[in-house]
Amino acid sequence: MNPKVTALGVAVLFIAGTAMADPVIYVAAGSANKVLAIDPVSNKVVKEFDGVENPHALVVTPDGEYV
């Protein structure tokens, strides 16, 4: 994982998901204006959510459906 991404990630949240879903780590990348989804097994970014203005915290709904 890129150390700059780690430094920019103000909030890191581990989502276990349902029994059918693989776990994913979501990182708010602050001034990069994006949220990253990271596979904890391979330690690689699997998806980027661009255009999120200065994300600095993440919250999960109680049912785990939304981040």
Buried (B, 14 or more C-beta within 10 A) or exposed (E): BEEEBEEBBBBEBEBEEEEEEEEBBBBBBBEBEBBBBBBEEEEEBEEEBEEBEEBEEBEBEEEEEEB
